[in-house]
Amino acid sequence: MTVLSRFLGNAMKLPPAQSHAVKVERNLAIPMPDGVVLLADRFIPAGGANAPLVLVRSPYGRKNMFGTLFGTMFAERGLQVLVQSCRGTFGSGGEFDPFEETQDGLATVAWLRKQEWYPGSFATCGPSYLGMVQWAIAAQAGPDLKAMALLVTTSDPQATFYDGGSYTLETSLVWLNLVAHQERRFAILRQARDGRRLAPLFGQLPLGDLDVAAIGRKSSMWQNWLTHTAAEDPFWSSRRWSSACSSLSVPVSFVGGWHDIFLPGQLRDYAALRAAGQEPYLLIGPWQHTDQDGMAASVRESVEFLRAVLSDDGSDDSSGAGAGALRASRVRVYVGGAGQWRDLPDWPPPSTERRWHLQADGGLSPSLPEAGAPSRYVYDPADPTPSVGGPVLSASVPRGSVPPDNRELEARADVLTFTSPALTAPLEVMGQVCAELIVQSSLEYTDFFARMCDVDPDGRSTGVCDGIVRLSPGPGESAPEADGTTRVRIELWPTAYAFKAGHRVRLQVSSGAHPRYARNPGSGEPLLSATTLVSAQQEVFHDAEHPSALVLPVTSG
């Protein structure tokens, strides 16, 4: 046991180590069918040459924190682990092609079966991209695959890149820069400086030039992301694995965060498994994607889950002691606002749909609106509405600090707010929050962004969840009505949140959150090359014939 692993084990509250001497076999060469060789490290617990095996495939290296967390610390707790560098990263041959992982993953499984130390089955584990590579092989791995620990990840990367049809600019550029520079010396220390260096680039156009500005060269991955914008584009066919949910029959553990970039996709995966008759575990905490507390919970949950499943002891034991410890409740979520954890039999829990209607005077009420002119604002892509908080790849709120106050944002002329009276009793919502707006725009190409906020008695406005939708001409759900208005349904981030008595519920409406989402130029030009910026005259209706509403899944209140 190393000093680092001992410290991390205590800090993460992991089960006690079973093996204090871990042997590591470095740089195992694994040939792929096309002749490329991928490198892997094998972490072996003392006396555990044929211990239960966990496969971890990563583009982020094997000797850094990922090797410690998912290699050393898992092996110290009785699991044999193979940590492999994905193609084109950290010594593995070939060129890294994001999300094209199915063939390499299956070839690695075939190689495992030929090793004398292979115990006859394996599990997979890992967060983010390390979870996507699990989905990439899930449907074809065969009966050897016994369990999957899917942490802050999704089976459909395209839906994350194009949330609501809008390009997630900040997350995408940050990740491009991270991957391009992660093998430099002192890469982790340089990331903070890189963040400051990237900030001015978000305002530049065309977006197709940002790869050169960020990493000094053209990037095929960046160009592909900006070119293949539609969900139905064949480019994404081999880079999306949602269909695996219908055939997957192995135990699955999900860990997510309410402010994580992959949460909506992860909950769609959970729902698909439940619809297929499976009973996955689900843990959702108050975390962003890179939150240290979230990582600690992910490792802790995975160790306990994998030890239980791979030891063939699935006993429900909430004590957490020893192999085979699984919590009695399959779903555990953190309820924001209340600051408490809640055990549930399923997600989402039963709720009552309540519509809080936008009012002409800026109010938000269960009562239907009466007559009143629509609320208006101008969205100018040359001065895009800024993002304040919200799910991004690198945490925008430093760990331990308070969430951002939205009042300065809400004072802008291009942001509308609709606010309820002070609540006379607590109001708890759990599930999918939606904004159903009836709008009209002077442009065919435009975005609408909505955010639900909690306004405390002092007036502080804290974001709870939000979402965006991109409109374009043509048939579909966003086609205009006969009177020229358009009905827009914006699915906000799922949530579990309790508004306290005396607080108010607020809905923000705007047309962007830059640079979290790429601004809509309004011109209809291709995302890759757009440079023409056109202002949009926006209207949000709230009268008896056009009852726009915030739709809440209410569990109490």
KEMILUM-679856 format. One record per residue (C-alpha): residue in one letter; residue number from 1; x, y, z. Coordinates in steps of 0.5 Angstrom, whole numbers, padded with zeros to 4 digits, m for minus. Example, Ala and Ser with C-alpha at 12.3 -4.5 7.8 and 13.67 -1.06 7.14 Angstrom:
<atoms>
(A; 1; (0025; m0009; 0016))
(S; 2; (0027; m0002; 0014))
</atoms>
This chain:
<atoms>
(M; 1; (0000; 0000; 0000))
(T; 2; (0003; 0007; m0002))
(V; 3; (0002; 0013; 0002))
(L; 4; (m0002; 0016; m0003))
(S; 5; (m0007; 0010; m0004))
(R; 6; (m0007; 0010; 0004))
(F; 7; (m0009; 0017; 0004))
(L; 8; (m0014; 0017; m0001))
(G; 9; (m0017; 0010; 0002))
(N; 10; (m0019; 0014; 0008))
(A; 11; (m0021; 0020; 0005))
(M; 12; (m0026; 0017; 0000))
(K; 13; (m0028; 0012; 0006))
(L; 14; (m0027; 0006; 0002))
(P; 15; (m0028; m0001; 0005))
(P; 16; (m0021; m0003; 0008))
(A; 17; (m0016; m0006; 0004))
(Q; 18; (m0015; m0013; 0003))
(S; 19; (m0008; m0013; 0000))
(H; 20; (m0003; m0009; 0002))
(A; 21; (0002; m0011; m0003))
(V; 22; (0000; m0010; m0010))
(K; 23; (0004; m0012; m0016))
(V; 24; (0004; m0008; m0023))
(E; 25; (0006; m0011; m0030))
(R; 26; (0007; m0005; m0034))
(N; 27; (0006; m0004; m0041))
(L; 28; (0003; m0011; m0043))
(A; 29; (0002; m0011; m0051))
(I; 30; (m0005; m0012; m0054))
(P; 31; (m0005; m0013; m0061))
(M; 32; (m0011; m0010; m0065))
(P; 33; (m0014; m0013; m0072))
(D; 34; (m0011; m0008; m0076))
(G; 35; (m0004; m0009; m0073))
(V; 36; (m0004; m0003; m0068))
(V; 37; (m0001; m0005; m0061))
(L; 38; (m0005; m0002; m0055))
(L; 39; (m0001; m0002; m0048))
(A; 40; (m0004; m0004; m0041))
(D; 41; (m0002; m0004; m0034))
(R; 42; (m0004; m0010; m0030))
(F; 43; (m0006; m0009; m0023))
(I; 44; (m0005; m0016; m0018))
(P; 45; (m0007; m0016; m0011))
(A; 46; (m0003; m0020; m0007))
(G; 47; (m0004; m0028; m0008))
(G; 48; (m0010; m0026; m0013))
(A; 49; (m0007; m0028; m0020))
(N; 50; (m0014; m0030; m0022))
(A; 51; (m0018; m0025; m0018))
(P; 52; (m0024; m0022; m0020))
(L; 53; (m0022; m0018; m0026))
(V; 54; (m0024; m0011; m0028))
(L; 55; (m0023; m0008; m0035))
(V; 56; (m0021; 0000; m0035))
(R; 57; (m0020; 0003; m0042))
(S; 58; (m0018; 0010; m0041))
(P; 59; (m0015; 0016; m0046))
(Y; 60; (m0012; 0019; m0040))
(G; 61; (m0006; 0015; m0038))
(R; 62; (m0005; 0009; m0033))
(K; 63; (0001; 0012; m0028))
(N; 64; (m0003; 0018; m0026))
(M; 65; (m0009; 0019; m0022))
(F; 66; (m0013; 0014; m0026))
(G; 67; (m0008; 0009; m0025))
(T; 68; (m0008; 0010; m0017))
(L; 69; (m0016; 0010; m0017))
(F; 70; (m0018; 0005; m0021))
(G; 71; (m0012; 0000; m0021))
(T; 72; (m0008; 0001; m0015))
(M; 73; (m0014; 0002; m0010))
(F; 74; (m0018; m0003; m0013))
(A; 75; (m0013; m0008; m0013))
(E; 76; (m0012; m0007; m0005))
(R; 77; (m0019; m0009; m0005))
(G; 78; (m0018; m0016; m0008))
(L; 79; (m0020; m0014; m0015))
(Q; 80; (m0015; m0015; m0021))
(V; 81; (m0015; m0010; m0026))
(L; 82; (m0013; m0009; m0033))
(V; 83; (m0012; m0001; m0035))
(Q; 84; (m0011; 0000; m0042))
(S; 85; (m0009; 0006; m0046))
(C; 86; (m0014; 0008; m0051))
(R; 87; (m0011; 0008; m0059))
(G; 88; (m0007; 0014; m0060))
(T; 89; (m0006; 0016; m0052))
(F; 90; (0000; 0015; m0047))
(G; 91; (0004; 0010; m0051))
(S; 92; (m0002; 0006; m0055))
(G; 93; (m0001; 0006; m0063))
(G; 94; (m0005; 0009; m0068))
(E; 95; (m0009; 0016; m0068))
(F; 96; (m0014; 0017; m0062))
(D; 97; (m0021; 0018; m0066))
(P; 98; (m0026; 0020; m0060))
(F; 99; (m0032; 0015; m0059))
(E; 100; (m0029; 0010; m0064))
(E; 101; (m0028; 0005; m0059))
(T; 102; (m0032; m0002; m0061))
(Q; 103; (m0027; m0006; m0065))
(D; 104; (m0021; m0004; m0060))
(G; 105; (m0025; m0006; m0054))
(L; 106; (m0028; m0012; m0057))
(A; 107; (m0021; m0014; m0059))
(T; 108; (m0018; m0013; m0052))
(V; 109; (m0023; m0018; m0049))
(A; 110; (m0021; m0023; m0054))
(W; 111; (m0014; m0022; m0052))
(L; 112; (m0016; m0023; m0045))
(R; 113; (m0019; m0029; m0046))
(K; 114; (m0013; m0032; m0048))
(Q; 115; (m0009; m0030; m0042))
(E; 116; (m0007; m0036; m0037))
(W; 117; (m0009; m0031; m0031))
(Y; 118; (m0016; m0030; m0034))
(P; 119; (m0021; m0032; m0029))
(G; 120; (m0027; m0033; m0034))
(S; 121; (m0031; m0027; m0033))
(F; 122; (m0030; m0019; m0032))
(A; 123; (m0033; m0013; m0031))
(T; 124; (m0032; m0006; m0033))
(C; 125; (m0031; 0001; m0029))
(G; 126; (m0030; 0008; m0030))
(P; 127; (m0032; 0015; m0031))
(S; 128; (m0034; 0020; m0037))
(Y; 129; (m0030; 0017; m0043))
(L; 130; (m0028; 0011; m0039))
(G; 131; (m0036; 0010; m0039))
(M; 132; (m0037; 0011; m0046))
(V; 133; (m0032; 0005; m0048))
(Q; 134; (m0036; 0001; m0043))
(W; 135; (m0042; 0002; m0047))
(A; 136; (m0038; 0001; m0054))
(I; 137; (m0037; m0006; m0052))
(A; 138; (m0044; m0008; m0048))
(A; 139; (m0048; m0011; m0053))
(Q; 140; (m0042; m0015; m0056))
(A; 141; (m0038; m0017; m0050))
(G; 142; (m0041; m0024; m0049))
(P; 143; (m0043; m0028; m0043))
(D; 144; (m0036; m0026; m0040))
(L; 145; (m0038; m0019; m0038))
(K; 146; (m0041; m0020; m0031))
(A; 147; (m0042; m0012; m0029))
(M; 148; (m0042; m0005; m0031))
(A; 149; (m0040; 0001; m0027))
(L; 150; (m0042; 0007; m0031))
(L; 151; (m0040; 0013; m0027))
(V; 152; (m0042; 0020; m0030))
(T; 153; (m0043; 0018; m0037))
(T; 154; (m0048; 0016; m0043))
(S; 155; (m0049; 0012; m0048))
(D; 156; (m0050; 0017; m0053))
(P; 157; (m0044; 0023; m0054))
(Q; 158; (m0048; 0026; m0059))
(A; 159; (m0054; 0028; m0055))
(T; 160; (m0049; 0031; m0050))
(F; 161; (m0045; 0035; m0055))
(Y; 162; (m0051; 0038; m0058))
(D; 163; (m0056; 0039; m0052))
(G; 164; (m0063; 0041; m0055))
(G; 165; (m0059; 0042; m0061))
(S; 166; (m0054; 0047; m0059))
(Y; 167; (m0047; 0046; m0059))
(T; 168; (m0044; 0045; m0052))
(L; 169; (m0038; 0050; m0054))
(E; 170; (m0034; 0051; m0047))
(T; 171; (m0034; 0043; m0046))
(S; 172; (m0032; 0041; m0053))
(L; 173; (m0026; 0046; m0053))
(V; 174; (m0024; 0045; m0046))
(W; 175; (m0024; 0037; m0048))
(L; 176; (m0020; 0038; m0054))
(N; 177; (m0015; 0042; m0051))
(L; 178; (m0014; 0037; m0045))
(V; 179; (m0013; 0031; m0050))
(A; 180; (m0009; 0035; m0054))
(H; 181; (m0004; 0037; m0049))
(Q; 182; (m0005; 0032; m0043))
(E; 183; (0002; 0028; m0045))
(R; 184; (0006; 0034; m0043))
(R; 185; (0010; 0035; m0037))
(F; 186; (0006; 0038; m0031))
(A; 187; (0000; 0038; m0035))
(I; 188; (m0005; 0038; m0029))
(L; 189; (m0001; 0044; m0027))
(R; 190; (m0002; 0047; m0033))
(Q; 191; (m0010; 0046; m0034))
(A; 192; (m0011; 0052; m0030))
(R; 193; (m0007; 0057; m0034))
(D; 194; (m0010; 0054; m0040))
(G; 195; (m0017; 0055; m0038))
(R; 196; (m0015; 0063; m0038))
(R; 197; (m0012; 0062; m0044))
(L; 198; (m0018; 0059; m0048))
(A; 199; (m0023; 0064; m0045))
(P; 200; (m0022; 0070; m0050))
(L; 201; (m0023; 0064; m0056))
(F; 202; (m0030; 0063; m0054))
(G; 203; (m0032; 0070; m0057))
(Q; 204; (m0028; 0068; m0064))
(L; 205; (m0032; 0066; m0070))
(P; 206; (m0032; 0062; m0075))
(L; 207; (m0032; 0056; m0070))
(G; 208; (m0028; 0052; m0075))
(D; 209; (m0022; 0056; m0073))
(L; 210; (m0022; 0055; m0066))
(D; 211; (m0018; 0048; m0066))
(V; 212; (m0012; 0052; m0069))
(A; 213; (m0013; 0058; m0064))
(A; 214; (m0013; 0053; m0058))
(I; 215; (m0008; 0047; m0060))
(G; 216; (m0004; 0050; m0066))
(R; 217; (m0006; 0046; m0071))
(K; 218; (m0013; 0043; m0075))
(S; 219; (m0016; 0038; m0071))
(S; 220; (m0020; 0032; m0075))
(M; 221; (m0024; 0031; m0068))
(W; 222; (m0026; 0039; m0068))
(Q; 223; (m0028; 0039; m0075))
(N; 224; (m0032; 0033; m0075))
(W; 225; (m0036; 0035; m0069))
(L; 226; (m0038; 0042; m0072))
(T; 227; (m0039; 0039; m0079))
(H; 228; (m0044; 0033; m0077))
(T; 229; (m0049; 0037; m0073))
(A; 230; (m0055; 0033; m0073))
(A; 231; (m0057; 0027; m0069))
(E; 232; (m0059; 0023; m0075))
(D; 233; (m0052; 0024; m0079))
(P; 234; (m0049; 0017; m0080))
(F; 235; (m0042; 0020; m0077))
(W; 236; (m0045; 0018; m0070))
(S; 237; (m0048; 0011; m0072))
(S; 238; (m0042; 0008; m0069))
(R; 239; (m0041; 0013; m0064))
(R; 240; (m0047; 0012; m0060))
(W; 241; (m0049; 0005; m0057))
(S; 242; (m0056; 0007; m0054))
(S; 243; (m0059; 0001; m0057))
(A; 244; (m0055; m0004; m0052))
(C; 245; (m0060; m0002; m0047))
(S; 246; (m0065; m0006; m0049))
(S; 247; (m0061; m0013; m0049))
(L; 248; (m0056; m0012; m0043))
(S; 249; (m0058; m0017; m0038))
(V; 250; (m0052; m0016; m0033))
(P; 251; (m0052; m0012; m0026))
(V; 252; (m0051; m0004; m0027))
(S; 253; (m0049; 0001; m0023))
(F; 254; (m0050; 0008; m0025))
(V; 255; (m0047; 0014; m0021))
(G; 256; (m0049; 0021; m0023))
(G; 257; (m0049; 0029; m0021))
(W; 258; (m0055; 0034; m0021))
(H; 259; (m0050; 0039; m0025))
(D; 260; (m0046; 0034; m0029))
(I; 261; (m0046; 0035; m0037))
(F; 262; (m0048; 0027; m0038))
(L; 263; (m0054; 0027; m0033))
(P; 264; (m0060; 0027; m0038))
(G; 265; (m0057; 0022; m0042))
(Q; 266; (m0055; 0018; m0036))
(L; 267; (m0062; 0018; m0034))
(R; 268; (m0064; 0016; m0041))
(D; 269; (m0060; 0010; m0040))
(Y; 270; (m0063; 0008; m0033))
(A; 271; (m0070; 0009; m0036))
(A; 272; (m0068; 0004; m0042))
(L; 273; (m0065; m0001; m0037))
(R; 274; (m0071; m0001; m0033))
(A; 275; (m0076; m0001; m0039))
(A; 276; (m0072; m0007; m0041))
(G; 277; (m0074; m0011; m0034))
(Q; 278; (m0067; m0009; m0031))
(E; 279; (m0066; m0007; m0024))
(P; 280; (m0060; m0002; m0024))
(Y; 281; (m0057; 0002; m0018))
(L; 282; (m0057; 0009; m0019))
(L; 283; (m0054; 0014; m0014))
(I; 284; (m0054; 0022; m0016))
(G; 285; (m0051; 0027; m0012))
(P; 286; (m0050; 0035; m0012))
(W; 287; (m0044; 0034; m0016))
(Q; 288; (m0041; 0037; m0023))
(H; 289; (m0037; 0033; m0027))
(T; 290; (m0030; 0034; m0024))
(D; 291; (m0032; 0035; m0017))
(Q; 292; (m0028; 0031; m0012))
(D; 293; (m0033; 0029; m0008))
(G; 294; (m0037; 0026; m0014))
(M; 295; (m0031; 0022; m0016))
(A; 296; (m0030; 0020; m0008))
(A; 297; (m0037; 0017; m0008))
(S; 298; (m0036; 0014; m0015))
(V; 299; (m0030; 0010; m0013))
(R; 300; (m0033; 0008; m0007))
(E; 301; (m0040; 0006; m0010))
(S; 302; (m0036; 0002; m0015))
(V; 303; (m0031; m0002; m0011))
(E; 304; (m0037; m0004; m0006))
(F; 305; (m0042; m0006; m0012))
(L; 306; (m0036; m0010; m0016))
(R; 307; (m0034; m0014; m0010))
(A; 308; (m0041; m0016; m0009))
(V; 309; (m0043; m0018; m0016))
(L; 310; (m0036; m0021; m0018))
(S; 311; (m0036; m0025; m0011))
(D; 312; (m0043; m0028; m0013))
(D; 313; (m0046; m0025; m0007))
(G; 314; (m0051; m0020; m0008))
(S; 315; (m0054; m0020; m0001))
(D; 316; (m0057; m0013; 0000))
(D; 317; (m0053; m0010; 0006))
(S; 318; (m0053; m0003; 0008))
(S; 319; (m0047; m0004; 0013))
(G; 320; (m0042; m0003; 0007))
(A; 321; (m0038; m0008; 0011))
(G; 322; (m0034; m0013; 0007))
(A; 323; (m0035; m0016; 0000))
(G; 324; (m0042; m0017; m0002))
(A; 325; (m0044; m0011; 0001))
(L; 326; (m0050; m0007; m0003))
(R; 327; (m0055; m0002; 0000))
(A; 328; (m0062; m0004; 0001))
(S; 329; (m0065; 0001; m0004))
(R; 330; (m0063; 0001; m0011))
(V; 331; (m0064; 0009; m0012))
(R; 332; (m0061; 0014; m0007))
(V; 333; (m0061; 0021; m0009))
(Y; 334; (m0059; 0028; m0006))
(V; 335; (m0065; 0033; m0005))
(G; 336; (m0062; 0040; m0006))
(G; 337; (m0065; 0045; m0002))
(A; 338; (m0066; 0040; 0003))
(G; 339; (m0059; 0038; 0004))
(Q; 340; (m0061; 0031; 0005))
(W; 341; (m0060; 0024; 0002))
(R; 342; (m0066; 0020; 0000))
(D; 343; (m0067; 0013; m0001))
(L; 344; (m0072; 0011; m0007))
(P; 345; (m0075; 0005; m0010))
(D; 346; (m0074; 0007; m0017))
(W; 347; (m0073; 0014; m0021))
(P; 348; (m0077; 0018; m0022))
(P; 349; (m0081; 0017; m0016))
(P; 350; (m0089; 0018; m0017))
(S; 351; (m0090; 0026; m0018))
(T; 352; (m0096; 0030; m0019))
(E; 353; (m0095; 0035; m0026))
(R; 354; (m0097; 0042; m0024))
(R; 355; (m0096; 0048; m0029))
(W; 356; (m0094; 0054; m0026))
(H; 357; (m0096; 0059; m0032))
(L; 358; (m0092; 0065; m0034))
(Q; 359; (m0096; 0072; m0032))
(A; 360; (m0096; 0078; m0036))
(D; 361; (m0094; 0082; m0030))
(G; 362; (m0088; 0078; m0029))
(G; 363; (m0091; 0073; m0024))
(L; 364; (m0091; 0065; m0024))
(S; 365; (m0097; 0062; m0022))
(P; 366; (m0101; 0056; m0022))
(S; 367; (m0107; 0060; m0024))
(L; 368; (m0108; 0061; m0032))
(P; 369; (m0106; 0067; m0035))
(E; 370; (m0111; 0073; m0037))
(A; 371; (m0110; 0078; m0043))
(G; 372; (m0104; 0081; m0044))
(A; 373; (m0099; 0083; m0049))
(P; 374; (m0093; 0078; m0050))
(S; 375; (m0086; 0080; m0046))
(R; 376; (m0081; 0082; m0051))
(Y; 377; (m0073; 0082; m0052))
(V; 378; (m0068; 0083; m0057))
(Y; 379; (m0062; 0077; m0057))
(D; 380; (m0056; 0080; m0060))
(P; 381; (m0051; 0075; m0062))
(A; 382; (m0046; 0080; m0062))
(D; 383; (m0047; 0081; m0055))
(P; 384; (m0049; 0074; m0053))
(T; 385; (m0053; 0073; m0046))
(P; 386; (m0047; 0070; m0042))
(S; 387; (m0048; 0063; m0038))
(V; 388; (m0048; 0063; m0031))
(G; 389; (m0046; 0057; m0028))
(G; 390; (m0049; 0050; m0030))
(P; 391; (m0046; 0044; m0032))
(V; 392; (m0040; 0044; m0036))
(L; 393; (m0034; 0040; m0036))
(S; 394; (m0029; 0043; m0032))
(A; 395; (m0033; 0046; m0025))
(S; 396; (m0035; 0053; m0026))
(V; 397; (m0036; 0054; m0019))
(P; 398; (m0030; 0052; m0014))
(R; 399; (m0031; 0047; m0010))
(G; 400; (m0033; 0049; m0003))
(S; 401; (m0036; 0056; m0005))
(V; 402; (m0043; 0058; m0006))
(P; 403; (m0047; 0057; m0013))
(P; 404; (m0047; 0063; m0017))
(D; 405; (m0052; 0069; m0016))
(N; 406; (m0056; 0070; m0022))
(R; 407; (m0059; 0077; m0021))
(E; 408; (m0054; 0081; m0025))
(L; 409; (m0055; 0076; m0031))
(E; 410; (m0063; 0077; m0030))
(A; 411; (m0062; 0085; m0030))
(R; 412; (m0060; 0084; m0037))
(A; 413; (m0065; 0087; m0042))
(D; 414; (m0065; 0080; m0046))
(V; 415; (m0067; 0076; m0040))
(L; 416; (m0074; 0075; m0038))
(T; 417; (m0076; 0073; m0031))
(F; 418; (m0083; 0070; m0028))
(T; 419; (m0083; 0069; m0021))
(S; 420; (m0088; 0066; m0016))
(P; 421; (m0090; 0069; m0009))
(A; 422; (m0087; 0067; m0003))
(L; 423; (m0088; 0060; m0002))
(T; 424; (m0093; 0059; 0004))
(A; 425; (m0091; 0051; 0005))
(P; 426; (m0085; 0047; 0002))
(L; 427; (m0085; 0045; m0005))
(E; 428; (m0081; 0039; m0007))
(V; 429; (m0080; 0037; m0014))
(M; 430; (m0077; 0031; m0017))
(G; 431; (m0076; 0028; m0024))
(Q; 432; (m0076; 0032; m0031))
(V; 433; (m0078; 0039; m0031))
(C; 434; (m0080; 0043; m0037))
(A; 435; (m0081; 0050; m0040))
(E; 436; (m0087; 0050; m0045))
(L; 437; (m0087; 0056; m0048))
(I; 438; (m0091; 0060; m0054))
(V; 439; (m0086; 0064; m0057))
(Q; 440; (m0085; 0068; m0064))
(S; 441; (m0079; 0070; m0067))
(S; 442; (m0077; 0075; m0072))
(L; 443; (m0072; 0070; m0075))
(E; 444; (m0073; 0062; m0077))
(Y; 445; (m0066; 0060; m0074))
(T; 446; (m0066; 0062; m0066))
(D; 447; (m0065; 0059; m0059))
(F; 448; (m0069; 0059; m0053))
(F; 449; (m0066; 0058; m0046))
(A; 450; (m0070; 0057; m0040))
(R; 451; (m0067; 0056; m0032))
(M; 452; (m0071; 0055; m0026))
(C; 453; (m0068; 0059; m0020))
(D; 454; (m0069; 0059; m0012))
(V; 455; (m0070; 0066; m0010))
(D; 456; (m0069; 0066; m0002))
(P; 457; (m0072; 0072; 0002))
(D; 458; (m0066; 0076; 0001))
(G; 459; (m0067; 0076; m0007))
(R; 460; (m0061; 0072; m0008))
(S; 461; (m0063; 0068; m0015))
(T; 462; (m0060; 0061; m0015))
(G; 463; (m0060; 0056; m0021))
(V; 464; (m0063; 0050; m0020))
(C; 465; (m0064; 0047; m0027))
(D; 466; (m0064; 0049; m0034))
(G; 467; (m0064; 0047; m0041))
(I; 468; (m0064; 0050; m0049))
(V; 469; (m0067; 0048; m0055))
(R; 470; (m0065; 0051; m0062))
(L; 471; (m0070; 0052; m0067))
(S; 472; (m0070; 0052; m0075))
(P; 473; (m0075; 0052; m0081))
(G; 474; (m0078; 0046; m0083))
(P; 475; (m0083; 0041; m0081))
(G; 476; (m0083; 0038; m0074))
(E; 477; (m0085; 0040; m0067))
(S; 478; (m0082; 0047; m0067))
(A; 479; (m0086; 0049; m0074))
(P; 480; (m0090; 0055; m0073))
(E; 481; (m0098; 0055; m0071))
(A; 482; (m0103; 0058; m0076))
(D; 483; (m0102; 0065; m0072))
(G; 484; (m0095; 0065; m0073))
(T; 485; (m0093; 0063; m0066))
(T; 486; (m0089; 0057; m0064))
(R; 487; (m0090; 0052; m0058))
(V; 488; (m0083; 0050; m0055))
(R; 489; (m0082; 0045; m0050))
(I; 490; (m0075; 0046; m0047))
(E; 491; (m0073; 0040; m0042))
(L; 492; (m0069; 0042; m0037))
(W; 493; (m0064; 0038; m0033))
(P; 494; (m0067; 0033; m0028))
(T; 495; (m0067; 0035; m0021))
(A; 496; (m0069; 0033; m0014))
(Y; 497; (m0070; 0040; m0010))
(A; 498; (m0074; 0042; m0004))
(F; 499; (m0076; 0050; m0004))
(K; 500; (m0077; 0052; 0003))
(A; 501; (m0083; 0056; 0005))
(G; 502; (m0081; 0064; 0004))
(H; 503; (m0077; 0062; m0002))
(R; 504; (m0080; 0064; m0009))
(V; 505; (m0080; 0060; m0016))
(R; 506; (m0077; 0063; m0022))
(L; 507; (m0076; 0062; m0029))
(Q; 508; (m0071; 0065; m0033))
(V; 509; (m0072; 0066; m0041))
(S; 510; (m0067; 0068; m0046))
(S; 511; (m0064; 0066; m0052))
(G; 512; (m0057; 0063; m0050))
(A; 513; (m0052; 0062; m0045))
(H; 514; (m0045; 0063; m0048))
(P; 515; (m0040; 0060; m0048))
(R; 516; (m0043; 0054; m0045))
(Y; 517; (m0047; 0054; m0051))
(A; 518; (m0045; 0057; m0058))
(R; 519; (m0049; 0063; m0060))
(N; 520; (m0054; 0062; m0065))
(P; 521; (m0052; 0067; m0070))
(G; 522; (m0059; 0068; m0073))
(S; 523; (m0056; 0067; m0080))
(G; 524; (m0057; 0060; m0082))
(E; 525; (m0050; 0059; m0084))
(P; 526; (m0047; 0052; m0082))
(L; 527; (m0044; 0052; m0075))
(L; 528; (m0037; 0051; m0078))
(S; 529; (m0036; 0057; m0082))
(A; 530; (m0042; 0062; m0079))
(T; 531; (m0039; 0069; m0078))
(T; 532; (m0046; 0073; m0080))
(L; 533; (m0049; 0075; m0074))
(V; 534; (m0057; 0077; m0074))
(S; 535; (m0061; 0080; m0068))
(A; 536; (m0067; 0077; m0066))
(Q; 537; (m0074; 0080; m0064))
(Q; 538; (m0076; 0075; m0059))
(E; 539; (m0083; 0075; m0056))
(V; 540; (m0086; 0070; m0050))
(F; 541; (m0094; 0070; m0050))
(H; 542; (m0097; 0069; m0043))
(D; 543; (m0105; 0070; m0045))
(A; 544; (m0111; 0065; m0044))
(E; 545; (m0110; 0063; m0051))
(H; 546; (m0102; 0062; m0050))
(P; 547; (m0101; 0059; m0043))
(S; 548; (m0094; 0059; m0043))
(A; 549; (m0092; 0055; m0037))
(L; 550; (m0086; 0052; m0032))
(V; 551; (m0088; 0044; m0031))
(L; 552; (m0086; 0041; m0025))
(P; 553; (m0086; 0034; m0022))
(V; 554; (m0089; 0035; m0015))
(T; 555; (m0088; 0030; m0010))
(S; 556; (m0090; 0034; m0004))
(G; 557; (m0092; 0041; m0003))
</atoms>
